[in-house]
Amino acid sequence: GSGGIGKGPVICSAVCGNPYAGLVSHLRAAWLSGKTRPMEYRVAQLEALGRFLDEKKQDILEATAADMGKPSFEAYFTEILLCKNELNSTLNNLCHWMKDEHVDKSLLTQLDCAFIRKDPYGVVLIIAPWNYPIHLFLVPLIGAIAAGNCVVVKPSETTKNSERLIAEMLTCYLDNDCFAVVTAGVQETTRLLENKFDYIFFTGSPSVGRIVMTAAAKHLTPVTLELGGKNPCYVCDSCNVQNTARRVAWGRFFNAGQTCVAPDYVLCSAEMQEKLLPALREAITEFYGPNPRESPDFGRIVGDRQFQRVQALLHSGHTAIGGQTDAEERYIAPTVLVEVQQDDPIMQEEIFGPILPILTVASVDDAIAFINARERPLVLYVFSSRKEVMKRVLERTSSGGFCANDTIMHMTIPSLPFGGIGQSGLGRYHGRSSFETFSHQRSTLLRGAGRETLNTPRYPPYAPHRLPL
Ligand code: NAD
Protein backbone atom coordinates (compact mmCIF):
# COMPACT_ATOMS: atom_id res chain seq x y z
CA GLY A 1 0.00 0.00 0.00
CA SER A 2 0.92 3.67 0.00
CA GLY A 3 3.61 4.98 2.28
CA GLY A 4 5.41 1.68 2.74
CA ILE A 5 9.04 0.90 2.35
CA GLY A 6 10.24 -2.32 0.70
CA LYS A 7 11.14 -5.02 3.18
CA GLY A 8 14.77 -3.91 3.42
CA PRO A 9 16.30 -2.89 6.73
CA VAL A 10 14.74 0.42 7.62
CA ILE A 11 15.31 2.60 10.65
CA CYS A 12 12.58 5.24 10.88
CA SER A 13 13.68 8.37 12.63
CA ALA A 14 10.59 9.62 14.40
CA VAL A 15 12.84 12.04 16.23
CA CYS A 16 13.38 14.49 13.38
CA GLY A 17 9.97 13.76 11.88
CA ASN A 18 11.41 12.68 8.57
CA PRO A 19 10.05 9.20 7.83
CA TYR A 20 12.71 8.44 5.23
CA ALA A 21 15.81 9.83 6.97
CA GLY A 22 16.71 6.42 8.41
CA LEU A 23 16.49 4.71 5.06
CA VAL A 24 18.57 7.35 3.31
CA SER A 25 21.27 7.33 6.00
CA HIS A 26 21.37 3.52 5.88
CA LEU A 27 21.99 3.65 2.11
CA ARG A 28 24.53 6.42 2.55
CA ALA A 29 26.48 4.32 5.04
CA ALA A 30 26.43 1.41 2.58
CA TRP A 31 27.66 3.70 -0.17
CA LEU A 32 30.46 5.09 1.97
CA SER A 33 31.58 1.54 2.78
CA GLY A 34 32.60 1.26 -0.88
CA LYS A 35 30.61 -1.91 -1.35
CA THR A 36 28.99 -0.86 -4.65
CA ARG A 37 32.23 0.20 -6.31
CA PRO A 38 33.87 -3.02 -7.56
CA MET A 39 32.82 -4.07 -11.03
CA GLU A 40 32.13 -7.61 -9.82
CA TYR A 41 29.53 -6.28 -7.38
CA ARG A 42 27.77 -4.21 -10.05
CA VAL A 43 27.77 -7.14 -12.47
CA ALA A 44 26.31 -9.47 -9.83
CA GLN A 45 23.46 -7.01 -9.11
CA LEU A 46 22.78 -6.50 -12.82
CA GLU A 47 22.72 -10.24 -13.37
CA ALA A 48 20.21 -10.50 -10.53
CA LEU A 49 17.99 -8.03 -12.43
CA GLY A 50 18.31 -10.32 -15.45
CA ARG A 51 17.16 -13.29 -13.36
CA PHE A 52 14.23 -11.22 -12.11
CA LEU A 53 13.16 -10.54 -15.70
CA ASP A 54 13.47 -14.23 -16.61
CA GLU A 55 11.87 -15.70 -13.52
CA LYS A 56 9.09 -13.13 -13.05
CA LYS A 57 8.16 -12.81 -16.73
CA GLN A 58 4.68 -14.22 -16.14
CA ASP A 59 4.12 -12.06 -13.03
CA ILE A 60 5.08 -8.94 -15.00
CA LEU A 61 2.63 -9.79 -17.79
CA GLU A 62 -0.12 -10.47 -15.25
CA ALA A 63 0.53 -7.34 -13.16
CA THR A 64 0.54 -4.99 -16.15
CA ALA A 65 -2.55 -6.70 -17.58
CA ALA A 66 -4.36 -6.25 -14.25
CA ASP A 67 -3.21 -2.64 -13.95
CA MET A 68 -4.18 -1.39 -17.40
CA GLY A 69 -5.16 -4.29 -19.65
CA LYS A 70 -1.71 -4.16 -21.20
CA PRO A 71 -1.68 -6.65 -24.10
CA SER A 72 0.88 -9.37 -23.38
CA PHE A 73 2.93 -8.74 -26.54
CA GLU A 74 3.18 -5.04 -25.68
CA ALA A 75 4.16 -5.88 -22.10
CA TYR A 76 6.68 -8.45 -23.27
CA PHE A 77 8.23 -6.11 -25.85
CA THR A 78 8.52 -3.02 -23.63
CA GLU A 79 8.69 -4.22 -20.03
CA ILE A 80 10.88 -7.29 -20.62
CA LEU A 81 12.64 -7.38 -23.99
CA LEU A 82 13.77 -3.73 -24.07
CA CYS A 83 14.99 -4.05 -20.46
CA LYS A 84 16.95 -7.19 -21.34
CA ASN A 85 18.46 -5.39 -24.33
CA GLU A 86 19.57 -2.59 -22.07
CA LEU A 87 20.92 -5.03 -19.52
CA ASN A 88 22.90 -6.98 -22.11
CA SER A 89 24.35 -3.89 -23.68
CA THR A 90 25.39 -2.67 -20.20
CA LEU A 91 26.93 -6.00 -19.16
CA ASN A 92 28.82 -6.23 -22.46
CA ASN A 93 30.28 -2.73 -22.19
CA LEU A 94 30.58 -1.98 -18.48
CA CYS A 95 34.25 -2.91 -18.22
CA HIS A 96 35.03 -0.52 -21.09
CA TRP A 97 32.79 2.32 -19.77
CA MET A 98 34.33 2.13 -16.27
CA LYS A 99 37.89 2.62 -17.50
CA ASP A 100 39.69 5.76 -16.42
CA GLU A 101 39.90 8.16 -19.34
CA HIS A 102 43.47 9.42 -19.71
CA VAL A 103 43.75 12.96 -21.04
CA ASP A 104 46.39 15.14 -22.71
CA LYS A 105 48.80 16.73 -20.28
CA SER A 106 50.60 20.06 -20.08
CA LEU A 107 54.34 20.55 -20.09
CA LEU A 108 54.36 20.90 -16.29
CA THR A 109 52.51 17.60 -15.72
CA GLN A 110 54.15 15.55 -18.47
CA LEU A 111 55.52 12.99 -16.04
CA ASP A 112 52.29 12.64 -14.05
CA CYS A 113 49.08 10.77 -14.47
CA ALA A 114 45.93 12.77 -15.44
CA PHE A 115 42.63 11.05 -16.01
CA ILE A 116 38.86 11.20 -15.61
CA ARG A 117 37.55 8.72 -13.08
CA LYS A 118 33.91 7.65 -13.62
CA ASP A 119 32.81 8.01 -10.03
CA PRO A 120 29.41 7.02 -8.65
CA TYR A 121 27.30 9.94 -7.35
CA GLY A 122 26.32 8.13 -4.15
CA VAL A 123 22.69 7.72 -3.15
CA VAL A 124 20.33 8.12 -6.09
CA LEU A 125 16.55 8.53 -6.18
CA ILE A 126 14.58 7.18 -9.17
CA ILE A 127 10.92 8.23 -9.49
CA ALA A 128 8.90 6.41 -12.15
CA PRO A 129 5.47 6.88 -13.79
CA TRP A 130 2.80 4.24 -14.43
CA ASN A 131 2.62 3.88 -18.19
CA TYR A 132 5.50 1.38 -18.48
CA PRO A 133 5.72 0.58 -14.78
CA ILE A 134 8.59 -1.93 -15.03
CA HIS A 135 10.62 -0.48 -17.89
CA LEU A 136 10.66 3.08 -16.57
CA PHE A 137 12.16 2.20 -13.20
CA LEU A 138 14.31 -0.70 -14.40
CA VAL A 139 16.15 0.99 -17.27
CA PRO A 140 17.34 3.92 -15.11
CA LEU A 141 18.11 1.46 -12.30
CA ILE A 142 20.41 -0.50 -14.64
CA GLY A 143 22.37 2.68 -15.29
CA ALA A 144 22.49 3.66 -11.62
CA ILE A 145 23.78 0.23 -10.56
CA ALA A 146 26.25 0.06 -13.46
CA ALA A 147 27.70 3.38 -12.31
CA GLY A 148 28.12 2.07 -8.73
CA ASN A 149 25.40 3.94 -6.84
CA CYS A 150 23.04 3.02 -4.03
CA VAL A 151 19.44 3.56 -5.10
CA VAL A 152 15.97 4.33 -3.78
CA VAL A 153 13.30 3.44 -6.34
CA LYS A 154 9.87 5.11 -6.11
CA PRO A 155 7.47 3.40 -8.55
CA SER A 156 4.10 4.92 -9.44
CA GLU A 157 1.29 4.39 -6.94
CA THR A 158 -1.23 4.39 -9.82
CA THR A 159 -0.37 0.88 -11.03
CA LYS A 160 -0.82 -1.05 -7.78
CA ASN A 161 -0.07 -4.54 -9.07
CA SER A 162 3.21 -3.50 -10.65
CA GLU A 163 4.10 -1.41 -7.60
CA ARG A 164 3.65 -4.47 -5.36
CA LEU A 165 5.68 -6.64 -7.72
CA ILE A 166 8.55 -4.13 -7.68
CA ALA A 167 8.48 -3.72 -3.89
CA GLU A 168 8.69 -7.49 -3.43
CA MET A 169 11.24 -7.95 -6.21
CA LEU A 170 14.06 -5.67 -5.13
CA THR A 171 14.31 -7.30 -1.74
CA CYS A 172 14.44 -10.78 -3.26
CA TYR A 173 16.94 -10.11 -6.02
CA LEU A 174 19.06 -7.13 -5.00
CA ASP A 175 21.32 -6.34 -2.05
CA ASN A 176 18.99 -4.76 0.54
CA ASP A 177 21.83 -2.74 2.04
CA CYS A 178 22.16 -0.72 -1.13
CA PHE A 179 18.82 -0.81 -2.94
CA ALA A 180 15.37 -0.01 -1.59
CA VAL A 181 11.88 0.50 -2.92
CA VAL A 182 9.64 3.14 -1.41
CA THR A 183 5.95 2.81 -2.23
CA ALA A 184 4.53 6.29 -1.90
CA GLY A 185 1.76 8.57 -3.08
CA VAL A 186 2.11 12.32 -3.57
CA GLN A 187 2.25 13.22 0.14
CA GLU A 188 4.90 10.65 1.04
CA THR A 189 6.93 11.43 -2.08
CA THR A 190 6.95 15.07 -1.00
CA ARG A 191 8.48 13.94 2.31
CA LEU A 192 10.92 11.64 0.53
CA LEU A 193 12.11 14.57 -1.59
CA GLU A 194 13.01 16.56 1.53
CA ASN A 195 15.97 14.24 2.00
CA LYS A 196 19.32 14.95 0.46
CA PHE A 197 20.05 12.68 -2.48
CA ASP A 198 23.14 12.87 -4.65
CA TYR A 199 21.17 12.50 -7.86
CA ILE A 200 17.48 12.43 -8.77
CA PHE A 201 16.21 10.75 -11.92
CA PHE A 202 12.57 11.59 -12.59
CA THR A 203 10.24 10.33 -15.30
CA GLY A 204 6.75 11.82 -15.47
CA SER A 205 4.81 14.94 -16.37
CA PRO A 206 6.37 18.39 -16.84
CA SER A 207 4.32 19.83 -13.93
CA VAL A 208 5.62 17.26 -11.42
CA GLY A 209 9.08 17.57 -13.00
CA ARG A 210 9.05 21.20 -11.91
CA ILE A 211 8.15 20.16 -8.33
CA VAL A 212 10.96 17.59 -8.27
CA MET A 213 13.52 20.06 -9.61
CA THR A 214 12.48 22.64 -7.02
CA ALA A 215 12.92 20.09 -4.21
CA ALA A 216 16.30 19.07 -5.67
CA ALA A 217 17.41 22.70 -5.82
CA LYS A 218 17.17 22.97 -2.02
CA HIS A 219 20.08 20.52 -1.78
CA LEU A 220 21.71 21.50 -5.09
CA THR A 221 21.07 17.95 -6.23
CA PRO A 222 21.55 17.37 -9.95
CA VAL A 223 18.55 15.95 -11.83
CA THR A 224 17.56 14.18 -14.98
CA LEU A 225 13.96 14.90 -15.99
CA GLU A 226 12.33 12.61 -18.54
CA LEU A 227 9.09 14.42 -19.30
CA GLY A 228 6.35 14.42 -21.92
CA GLY A 229 4.47 16.71 -24.23
CA LYS A 230 2.94 16.73 -27.67
CA ASN A 231 5.00 14.91 -30.29
CA PRO A 232 4.24 16.23 -33.79
CA CYS A 233 4.11 13.88 -36.74
CA TYR A 234 4.52 15.56 -40.11
CA VAL A 235 3.25 13.44 -43.00
CA CYS A 236 4.55 14.67 -46.35
CA ASP A 237 2.66 14.20 -49.63
CA SER A 238 5.48 12.00 -50.92
CA CYS A 239 5.14 9.34 -48.22
CA ASN A 240 4.09 5.73 -48.69
CA VAL A 241 0.52 6.14 -47.41
CA GLN A 242 -0.18 2.54 -46.33
CA ASN A 243 3.10 2.11 -44.47
CA THR A 244 2.76 5.53 -42.85
CA ALA A 245 -0.77 4.75 -41.64
CA ARG A 246 0.33 1.44 -40.09
CA ARG A 247 3.40 2.91 -38.38
CA VAL A 248 1.54 5.96 -37.06
CA ALA A 249 -1.43 3.87 -35.87
CA TRP A 250 0.90 1.40 -34.15
CA GLY A 251 2.75 4.18 -32.29
CA ARG A 252 -0.43 6.04 -31.38
CA PHE A 253 -2.56 3.09 -30.22
CA PHE A 254 0.19 1.00 -28.60
CA ASN A 255 -0.53 0.78 -24.84
CA ALA A 256 -3.84 2.55 -25.64
CA GLY A 257 -1.94 5.73 -26.44
CA GLN A 258 -0.24 6.00 -23.05
CA THR A 259 3.30 6.32 -24.38
CA CYS A 260 5.55 9.34 -23.93
CA VAL A 261 6.96 8.91 -27.45
CA ALA A 262 3.61 8.31 -29.16
CA PRO A 263 2.88 10.58 -32.14
CA ASP A 264 0.46 13.06 -30.53
CA TYR A 265 -0.97 14.71 -33.65
CA VAL A 266 -0.53 14.56 -37.42
CA LEU A 267 0.24 17.55 -39.60
CA CYS A 268 -0.37 17.04 -43.31
CA SER A 269 -1.93 18.62 -46.39
CA ALA A 270 -5.68 18.41 -47.00
CA GLU A 271 -4.98 16.05 -49.95
CA MET A 272 -2.84 13.78 -47.78
CA GLN A 273 -5.56 13.69 -45.11
CA GLU A 274 -7.98 12.32 -47.74
CA LYS A 275 -5.59 9.45 -48.48
CA LEU A 276 -4.48 8.89 -44.91
CA LEU A 277 -7.98 8.48 -43.42
CA PRO A 278 -8.96 5.28 -45.29
CA ALA A 279 -5.43 3.91 -44.76
CA LEU A 280 -5.68 4.56 -41.01
CA ARG A 281 -9.12 2.93 -40.92
CA GLU A 282 -7.68 -0.10 -42.71
CA ALA A 283 -4.67 -0.29 -40.37
CA ILE A 284 -6.87 -0.06 -37.25
CA THR A 285 -9.15 -2.85 -38.51
CA GLU A 286 -6.15 -4.94 -39.50
CA PHE A 287 -4.59 -4.52 -36.04
CA TYR A 288 -7.64 -4.74 -33.76
CA GLY A 289 -10.44 -6.27 -35.87
CA PRO A 290 -13.86 -4.72 -36.53
CA ASN A 291 -14.44 -4.15 -32.79
CA PRO A 292 -11.21 -3.13 -31.00
CA ARG A 293 -12.97 -3.53 -27.67
CA GLU A 294 -12.85 -7.30 -28.16
CA SER A 295 -9.23 -7.35 -29.29
CA PRO A 296 -6.75 -8.87 -26.81
CA ASP A 297 -4.16 -6.56 -28.39
CA PHE A 298 -5.70 -3.23 -27.40
CA GLY A 299 -5.20 -1.86 -23.87
CA ARG A 300 -7.28 0.24 -21.48
CA ILE A 301 -6.86 3.64 -19.81
CA VAL A 302 -5.06 3.24 -16.49
CA GLY A 303 -7.62 4.85 -14.13
CA ASP A 304 -10.98 6.61 -13.90
CA ARG A 305 -9.49 10.08 -13.52
CA GLN A 306 -7.32 9.59 -16.60
CA PHE A 307 -10.30 8.11 -18.49
CA GLN A 308 -12.42 11.21 -17.78
CA ARG A 309 -9.61 13.49 -18.92
CA VAL A 310 -9.00 11.64 -22.21
CA GLN A 311 -12.71 11.17 -22.94
CA ALA A 312 -13.27 14.93 -22.65
CA LEU A 313 -10.72 15.47 -25.45
CA LEU A 314 -13.00 13.58 -27.86
CA HIS A 315 -15.13 16.72 -28.18
CA SER A 316 -12.48 18.50 -30.21
CA GLY A 317 -12.98 18.58 -34.00
CA HIS A 318 -14.97 15.92 -35.80
CA THR A 319 -14.68 12.14 -35.23
CA ALA A 320 -13.59 10.44 -38.47
CA ILE A 321 -12.79 7.00 -37.00
CA GLY A 322 -13.76 5.39 -33.67
CA GLY A 323 -14.96 7.59 -30.82
CA GLN A 324 -16.71 4.85 -28.80
CA THR A 325 -16.06 4.74 -25.06
CA ASP A 326 -17.02 2.62 -22.05
CA ALA A 327 -16.32 4.14 -18.64
CA GLU A 328 -16.83 0.81 -16.85
CA GLU A 329 -13.97 -0.81 -18.75
CA ARG A 330 -12.07 2.45 -19.21
CA TYR A 331 -12.18 1.70 -22.92
CA ILE A 332 -11.64 4.37 -25.55
CA ALA A 333 -11.69 3.12 -29.15
CA PRO A 334 -8.77 3.93 -31.45
CA THR A 335 -9.97 7.31 -32.66
CA VAL A 336 -9.00 9.73 -35.40
CA LEU A 337 -10.25 13.34 -35.28
CA VAL A 338 -10.29 15.78 -38.19
CA GLU A 339 -11.11 19.49 -38.52
CA VAL A 340 -9.25 20.08 -35.28
CA GLN A 341 -8.33 23.71 -34.56
CA GLN A 342 -5.18 24.91 -32.86
CA ASP A 343 -7.10 26.29 -29.89
CA ASP A 344 -9.21 23.14 -29.31
CA PRO A 345 -8.69 21.50 -25.88
CA ILE A 346 -6.98 18.49 -27.50
CA MET A 347 -4.18 20.74 -28.76
CA GLN A 348 -3.54 22.27 -25.31
CA GLU A 349 -2.19 19.18 -23.50
CA GLU A 350 -0.44 15.87 -24.12
CA ILE A 351 -3.25 13.47 -25.15
CA PHE A 352 -1.84 10.30 -23.54
CA GLY A 353 -4.72 8.24 -24.88
CA PRO A 354 -5.80 6.51 -28.13
CA ILE A 355 -6.87 9.64 -30.02
CA LEU A 356 -5.10 10.98 -33.09
CA PRO A 357 -6.04 14.47 -34.27
CA ILE A 358 -5.11 15.49 -37.81
CA LEU A 359 -4.45 19.15 -38.55
CA THR A 360 -3.93 20.37 -42.08
CA VAL A 361 -1.04 22.56 -43.14
CA ALA A 362 -0.24 24.05 -46.54
CA SER A 363 3.42 23.06 -46.79
CA VAL A 364 6.42 21.64 -45.00
CA ASP A 365 7.39 25.18 -43.98
CA ASP A 366 3.93 25.66 -42.49
CA ALA A 367 4.42 22.48 -40.49
CA ILE A 368 7.83 23.69 -39.31
CA ALA A 369 6.34 27.03 -38.22
CA PHE A 370 3.52 25.20 -36.38
CA ILE A 371 6.03 23.01 -34.53
CA ASN A 372 8.36 25.89 -33.67
CA ALA A 373 5.49 27.94 -32.25
CA ARG A 374 5.06 25.28 -29.51
CA GLU A 375 7.10 23.70 -26.72
CA ARG A 376 9.97 21.52 -27.86
CA PRO A 377 8.71 17.94 -28.05
CA LEU A 378 10.29 14.72 -26.77
CA VAL A 379 10.39 13.41 -30.33
CA LEU A 380 9.53 14.70 -33.77
CA TYR A 381 8.30 12.34 -36.49
CA VAL A 382 8.46 12.87 -40.23
CA PHE A 383 7.07 10.56 -42.89
CA SER A 384 8.44 11.25 -46.33
CA SER A 385 10.23 9.54 -49.17
CA ARG A 386 12.11 12.75 -49.95
CA LYS A 387 15.46 13.16 -48.22
CA GLU A 388 15.35 16.95 -48.58
CA VAL A 389 12.06 17.09 -46.63
CA MET A 390 13.50 15.04 -43.73
CA LYS A 391 16.62 17.19 -43.81
CA ARG A 392 14.66 20.42 -43.84
CA VAL A 393 12.53 19.46 -40.82
CA LEU A 394 15.58 18.11 -38.96
CA GLU A 395 17.56 21.30 -39.54
CA ARG A 396 14.79 23.82 -38.85
CA THR A 397 13.32 22.37 -35.64
CA SER A 398 14.41 21.25 -32.17
CA SER A 399 13.24 18.21 -30.21
CA GLY A 400 14.56 15.57 -27.80
CA GLY A 401 14.76 12.95 -30.55
CA PHE A 402 13.95 12.65 -34.23
CA CYS A 403 12.66 9.67 -36.16
CA ALA A 404 11.84 9.53 -39.85
CA ASN A 405 9.42 7.03 -41.37
CA ASP A 406 8.56 5.24 -38.17
CA THR A 407 7.40 5.83 -34.60
CA ILE A 408 8.86 4.73 -31.23
CA MET A 409 11.66 2.68 -32.86
CA HIS A 410 14.38 5.26 -32.17
CA MET A 411 14.16 4.44 -28.46
CA THR A 412 14.89 0.75 -28.99
CA ILE A 413 18.56 1.43 -29.78
CA PRO A 414 20.54 1.59 -26.50
CA SER A 415 23.38 3.49 -28.15
CA LEU A 416 21.07 6.42 -29.02
CA PRO A 417 20.79 8.80 -26.03
CA PHE A 418 17.14 9.16 -25.01
CA GLY A 419 15.79 12.36 -23.49
CA GLY A 420 13.94 15.60 -23.99
CA ILE A 421 14.78 19.26 -24.39
CA GLY A 422 13.01 22.28 -22.91
CA GLN A 423 9.58 21.27 -21.57
CA SER A 424 10.12 17.63 -22.61
CA GLY A 425 13.02 17.13 -20.27
CA LEU A 426 16.58 17.59 -19.17
CA GLY A 427 19.39 15.06 -19.57
CA ARG A 428 19.49 11.71 -21.34
CA TYR A 429 19.84 8.00 -20.71
CA HIS A 430 19.92 4.48 -22.26
CA GLY A 431 23.12 2.51 -22.80
CA ARG A 432 26.31 4.47 -22.28
CA SER A 433 24.32 7.66 -21.67
CA SER A 434 22.73 6.00 -18.61
CA PHE A 435 26.13 5.08 -17.25
CA GLU A 436 27.37 8.62 -17.83
CA THR A 437 24.24 10.20 -16.35
CA PHE A 438 24.77 8.34 -13.08
CA SER A 439 28.56 8.93 -13.01
CA HIS A 440 30.41 11.99 -11.88
CA GLN A 441 33.43 12.81 -14.06
CA ARG A 442 36.04 13.16 -11.37
CA SER A 443 39.12 15.01 -12.58
CA THR A 444 42.15 13.29 -11.16
CA LEU A 445 45.81 14.20 -11.18
CA LEU A 446 48.37 11.86 -9.62
CA ARG A 447 51.73 13.59 -9.28
CA GLY A 448 55.03 12.16 -8.19
CA ALA A 449 56.25 13.25 -4.75
CA GLY A 450 59.79 14.08 -5.88
CA ARG A 451 61.42 16.20 -8.61
CA GLU A 452 60.93 19.35 -6.55
CA THR A 453 63.36 21.43 -8.64
CA LEU A 454 60.76 21.43 -11.45
CA ASN A 455 58.37 23.26 -9.10
CA THR A 456 60.78 25.94 -7.93
CA PRO A 457 59.79 28.54 -10.61
CA ARG A 458 56.19 28.68 -9.38
CA TYR A 459 56.98 29.39 -5.74
CA PRO A 460 57.51 32.82 -4.18
CA PRO A 461 59.54 34.87 -4.13
CA TYR A 462 58.63 35.23 -7.80
CA ALA A 463 61.42 36.22 -10.12
CA PRO A 464 60.20 39.36 -12.00
CA HIS A 465 62.24 38.57 -15.09
CA ARG A 466 60.05 35.45 -15.67
CA LEU A 467 56.92 37.51 -16.45
CA PRO A 468 56.36 38.06 -20.17
CA LEU A 469 55.87 41.81 -19.72
P1 NAD B 1 3.26 12.07 -12.93
O1 NAD B 1 4.19 13.20 -13.14
O2 NAD B 1 1.90 12.34 -12.43
O3 NAD B 1 3.89 11.02 -11.88
C1 NAD B 1 5.20 10.52 -12.00
C2 NAD B 1 5.72 10.14 -10.63
O4 NAD B 1 5.78 11.30 -9.79
C3 NAD B 1 4.88 9.12 -9.88
O5 NAD B 1 5.74 8.19 -9.26
C4 NAD B 1 4.12 9.95 -8.86
O6 NAD B 1 3.87 9.24 -7.68
C5 NAD B 1 5.08 11.08 -8.58
N1 NAD B 1 4.39 12.32 -8.20
C6 NAD B 1 3.20 12.77 -8.65
N2 NAD B 1 2.90 13.96 -8.10
C7 NAD B 1 3.93 14.28 -7.30
C8 NAD B 1 4.22 15.40 -6.45
N3 NAD B 1 3.37 16.42 -6.33
N4 NAD B 1 5.38 15.39 -5.77
C9 NAD B 1 6.23 14.36 -5.88
N5 NAD B 1 6.01 13.30 -6.66
C10 NAD B 1 4.88 13.24 -7.35
O7 NAD B 1 3.24 11.30 -14.32
P2 NAD B 1 2.40 10.01 -14.71
O8 NAD B 1 0.96 10.39 -14.86
O9 NAD B 1 2.72 8.87 -13.82
O10 NAD B 1 3.03 9.70 -16.16
C11 NAD B 1 2.61 10.34 -17.32
C12 NAD B 1 3.59 11.41 -17.75
O11 NAD B 1 4.90 10.90 -17.80
C13 NAD B 1 3.31 11.91 -19.15
O12 NAD B 1 3.49 13.30 -19.19
C14 NAD B 1 4.38 11.23 -19.99
O13 NAD B 1 4.71 11.88 -21.18
C15 NAD B 1 5.51 11.20 -19.05
N6 NAD B 1 6.45 10.17 -19.42
C16 NAD B 1 7.68 10.52 -19.88
C17 NAD B 1 8.58 9.53 -20.26
C18 NAD B 1 9.94 9.84 -20.78
O14 NAD B 1 10.74 8.92 -20.87
N7 NAD B 1 10.27 11.07 -21.13
C19 NAD B 1 8.20 8.20 -20.14
C20 NAD B 1 6.95 7.90 -19.66
C21 NAD B 1 6.09 8.89 -19.29
Residues whose N, C-alpha, C, O or C-beta is under 5 A from the ligand:
A	BS01	NAD	I127 A128 P129 W130 K154 P155 S156 E157 A184 G185 V186 T189 T190 T203 G204 S205 P206 V208 I211 E226 L227 G228 G229 C260 S424
